[in-house]
């Protein structure tokens, strides 16, 4: 496992463009037996471009970004508030999220 993380860290240091970082992230996700991953960068300015590195289907990620879901995503909201691991999905948060957030999760489930 140590070698997996070292390889990943080396890849992060040596690659600075988004496609190369995506390749490094895909590699570690596979090594950790994770089916999918997403890394989203949202700038601090309101008009900043959102950058996404993910192996989710392009149809979903394009739909997600086109609808501005990063603004209401309950997963992002939770990540901002805590550094602790947590479960997520419609069944986990149906009583804790607002209607637009629930609709986003429903939309994701259909994809």
C-alpha positions as CSV (number, residue, x, y, z in Angstrom):
1,X,0.0,0.0,0.0
2,X,2.9,2.3,0.8
3,X,4.1,1.9,-2.8
4,X,0.7,2.9,-4.2
5,X,0.7,6.2,-2.3
6,X,4.3,6.9,-3.1
7,X,3.6,6.4,-6.8
8,X,0.6,8.6,-6.6
9,X,2.5,11.4,-4.7
10,X,5.3,11.2,-7.3
11,X,2.7,11.6,-10.1
12,X,1.2,14.6,-8.4
13,X,4.6,16.3,-8.1
14,X,5.6,15.6,-11.7
15,X,2.3,16.4,-13.5
16,X,0.8,19.8,-13.4
17,X,-1.8,19.6,-16.2
18,X,-5.4,18.4,-15.7
19,X,-5.1,15.3,-18.0
20,X,-2.0,14.1,-16.3
21,X,-3.5,14.6,-12.8
22,X,-6.6,12.7,-14.1
23,X,-4.4,9.8,-15.1
24,X,-2.7,9.8,-11.7
25,X,-6.0,9.8,-9.9
26,X,-7.4,7.1,-12.1
27,X,-4.4,5.0,-11.2
28,X,-4.7,5.3,-7.5
29,X,-8.5,4.8,-7.6
30,X,-7.9,1.5,-9.4
31,X,-5.1,0.5,-6.9
32,X,-7.5,1.2,-4.0
33,X,-10.3,-0.7,-5.8
34,X,-12.5,2.5,-6.0
35,X,-14.9,2.3,-8.9
36,X,-15.4,6.1,-9.4
37,X,-13.9,9.3,-8.1
38,X,-14.4,13.0,-8.6
39,X,-12.2,16.0,-7.7
40,X,-13.8,19.3,-8.1
41,X,-12.1,22.7,-7.9
42,X,-14.3,25.7,-7.4
43,X,-12.5,29.1,-7.4
44,X,-13.2,31.6,-4.7
45,X,-14.5,34.2,-7.1
46,X,-18.1,33.9,-8.2
47,X,-17.3,33.8,-11.9
48,X,-14.3,31.4,-11.5
49,X,-14.3,28.4,-13.8
50,X,-15.1,25.1,-12.2
51,X,-12.6,22.3,-12.9
52,X,-13.4,18.7,-12.6
53,X,-11.2,15.6,-12.7
54,X,-13.3,12.5,-12.7
55,X,-13.9,9.1,-14.1
56,X,-17.7,9.4,-13.9
57,X,-19.4,9.2,-17.3
58,X,-19.0,12.3,-19.4
59,X,-22.7,12.5,-19.9
60,X,-23.2,12.9,-16.1
61,X,-20.3,15.3,-15.5
62,X,-21.4,17.5,-18.4
63,X,-25.0,17.5,-17.1
64,X,-23.8,18.2,-13.5
65,X,-21.6,21.2,-14.5
66,X,-24.2,22.6,-17.0
67,X,-26.8,22.7,-14.2
68,X,-24.5,24.3,-11.7
69,X,-25.0,21.4,-9.3
70,X,-21.7,22.2,-7.6
71,X,-23.6,25.2,-6.0
72,X,-26.1,22.9,-4.2
73,X,-24.3,19.5,-4.0
74,X,-24.8,18.2,-0.4
75,X,-21.6,16.2,-0.7
76,X,-19.6,19.4,-1.4
77,X,-21.4,21.1,1.4
78,X,-20.5,18.3,3.8
79,X,-16.8,18.2,2.6
80,X,-16.5,21.9,3.3
81,X,-17.9,21.4,6.9
82,X,-15.9,18.4,8.0
83,X,-12.7,16.4,7.3
84,X,-14.1,13.2,8.7
85,X,-15.2,10.4,6.4
86,X,-18.9,10.1,5.8
87,X,-21.5,8.1,3.8
88,X,-23.5,9.8,1.2
89,X,-26.5,9.2,-1.1
90,X,-30.2,9.7,-1.1
91,X,-30.8,7.1,1.5
92,X,-28.3,8.7,3.9
93,X,-29.5,12.3,3.8
94,X,-33.2,12.3,2.7
95,X,-34.2,14.0,6.0
96,X,-31.2,16.5,6.2
97,X,-31.2,18.1,2.8
98,X,-33.4,20.6,0.9
99,X,-35.5,19.8,-2.1
100,X,-33.0,20.9,-4.8
101,X,-30.3,18.9,-3.1
102,X,-32.5,15.8,-3.0
103,X,-33.4,16.3,-6.6
104,X,-29.7,16.5,-7.5
105,X,-29.2,13.1,-5.8
106,X,-32.2,11.6,-7.6
107,X,-31.0,13.0,-10.9
108,X,-27.5,11.4,-10.2
109,X,-29.2,8.0,-9.4
110,X,-30.9,8.0,-12.8
111,X,-27.6,8.5,-14.6
